[in-house]
Amino acid sequence: MLHKTIFAVVLAVAAPGVVLAQTAPAPLPSPSAPSAQFPAQSPAQPTGTNPQQQGELVVDVVGGVSAPLGIAIPVMPTSDVVNTPAGRTDQLGQQLAQIVTTDLRNSGLFKPLASGVKPVLFPEVTAPTFDYWGGAGASALVQGFIRANSDGTLTVGCYLYDVFSRVELARQGFVVPPSEWRRAGHKCADMVYSKLTGEGPYFDSRVVYVSETGPKGKRIKRLAIMDQDGGNHRFLTNGQAIALTPRLSPDQRSIVYMSYIDDRPAIYVYDVESGRQRLLVPNTHLTFAPRVSPDGKWVLFSMAVEGNTDIYRVPLGGGKAQRLTDAPGIDTGGTYSPDGSRIVFESDRSGTQQLYVMNADGSQQQRISFGSGRYATPVWSPRGNLIAFTKIGGSFRIGVMSPAGGNEQLLTDGAQDEGPSWSPNGRVLMFFRSSGGGNGRADLWSVDLTGVNVRRVPTVLDGSDPGWGPLRP
């Protein structure tokens, strides 16, 4: 069972309910001081604004990929070395810095200094040696600390500095149970990323996917869940029945997916906390491709009846299904727009596999893809401005287009790239890449909207069908 989240932002207060304004760095936290003492981070710049107008350090989210920002992320010191259920606090300080380093490096916008930089002492956390870090090639500096609390929790502080201006840009602190210490690292990386890019956060999120093993003709496919960086991996099903196309609900309590339980393919709902699963739709007909609506109330799915496949919706809790399409042929792959008002789906009603949009009630269906080749697996961006898809034409590639069908751009050039899923901030796509031959391996990969930052996502075994969930609460 997943632990219920106990994740508190630590605030400094001058009086009950009054948050101190963030100006100069606060005095060094005392190891014996109360945990509620660190000011919250300054609000990140909204997407599209220019922090340079305020004289702040900023990362260009397009040009930064070719010239990533030099950033230093030294080991986070501890006030006292204490053994905890998660490990010794000095060791956790090393691992926290590594999580922040990996997250920022993987974004493609930052170039962390190589290991071997000087250690930071506990008193230096709020009093950086700017001359050293500037000489080492860092434009930005992330320092922090970890402390074990008397109630068994951990306090993690995170500070972001502009090295050349010698100013603190943001700070954030967290009180977490030992089981959630990795989340503090991802939250710290999110703070840095959002402050310096103006983009929304995405590191503190999870991915559900299909873990695969075995020869191509007898692949064992089971549900798995992990942090977006591959950490905290956990298998959810035992592989006795094939699992496909998992997706997290917005509240992250449920996973909808297709399974061949009792050799009858149907859609199931998996309860993440209890591990129990239930049949969503009676399996009198083939049902597949489930997707949850943004408000968590509905599940879109496809059902094949007498040779015709249409898109339906059904309440997540179960109930009577409502048919949304009725054109001859195959309509499938429906996903909602962020506001839940529209649906994008794929259909071969025109003779080839193409993308269509319609209102959430099934009205005003219209085709939006008109390029060469075929289009599949569409998914609407959380920002609402793009639709990602798989382009099929000699090879399988990941692309994006506007909801009206214009500005098509292909982001990958693999031979077998398919099944895109958006990061919570709408800047990165995760997909799976298959290889040919008898092994037929599949791996998870990610690419950002520049198409330049392409990387493999680590998994315990082979992986396919990623479903990137929202930010964790």
URSULSUL-V151163 format. One record per backbone hydrogen bond with DSSP energy under -1.0 kcal/mol. NH is the residue of the N-H (numbers start at 0). CO is the residue of the C=O. Records with the same first field share a line. If there is no record, write none. Layout:
BEGIN
NH: CO + CO
END
This chain:
BEGIN
7: 174
9: 172
13: 17
17: 14
19: 11
32: 29
36: 34
48: 45
52: 49
53: 50
54: 51
55: 50
58: 195
63: 59
64: 61
66: 62
68: 108
70: 110
71: 139
75: 92
86: 83
88: 81
91: 87
92: 88
93: 89
94: 90
95: 91
96: 92
97: 93
98: 94
99: 95
100: 96
101: 97
102: 98
103: 99
104: 100
105: 101
106: 102
107: 104
110: 68
112: 70
123: 120
124: 121
126: 123
129: 127
132: 128
133: 129
134: 130
135: 131
136: 133
137: 132
138: 69
139: 69
140: 160
141: 71
142: 158
144: 156
145: 76
146: 154
148: 152
151: 148
153: 175
154: 146
155: 173
156: 144
157: 171
158: 142
159: 169
160: 140
161: 166
162: 138
165: 161
166: 161
168: 159
169: 159
171: 157
173: 155
174: 7
175: 153
179: 176
180: 177
185: 181
186: 182
187: 183
188: 184
189: 185
190: 186
191: 187
192: 188
193: 189
194: 190
195: 191
196: 192
197: 193
204: 202
206: 225
207: 466
208: 223
209: 463
210: 221
211: 461
212: 219
215: 437
217: 214
219: 212
221: 210
223: 208
224: 233
225: 206
226: 230
227: 204
229: 226
233: 224
235: 222
236: 222
243: 257
246: 255
248: 253
251: 248
254: 269
255: 246
256: 267
257: 243
258: 265
259: 241
262: 259
263: 260
265: 258
267: 256
268: 277
269: 254
270: 275
271: 252
274: 270
277: 268
279: 266
287: 301
290: 299
292: 297
295: 292
298: 313
299: 290
300: 311
301: 287
302: 309
303: 285
304: 307
307: 304
308: 328
309: 302
311: 300
312: 321
313: 298
315: 296
317: 314
321: 312
323: 310
324: 310
330: 308
331: 345
334: 343
336: 341
339: 336
342: 357
343: 334
344: 355
345: 331
346: 353
347: 329
350: 347
353: 346
355: 344
356: 365
357: 342
358: 362
359: 340
361: 358
365: 356
367: 354
368: 354
373: 391
374: 352
375: 389
378: 387
380: 385
383: 380
386: 400
387: 378
388: 398
389: 375
390: 396
391: 373
392: 394
395: 414
396: 390
398: 388
399: 408
400: 386
401: 405
404: 401
408: 399
410: 397
411: 397
416: 395
417: 431
420: 429
422: 427
425: 422
428: 446
429: 420
430: 444
431: 417
432: 442
433: 415
434: 440
442: 432
444: 430
445: 454
446: 428
448: 426
450: 447
453: 451
454: 445
456: 443
461: 211
462: 441
463: 209
466: 207
468: 205
471: 203
END
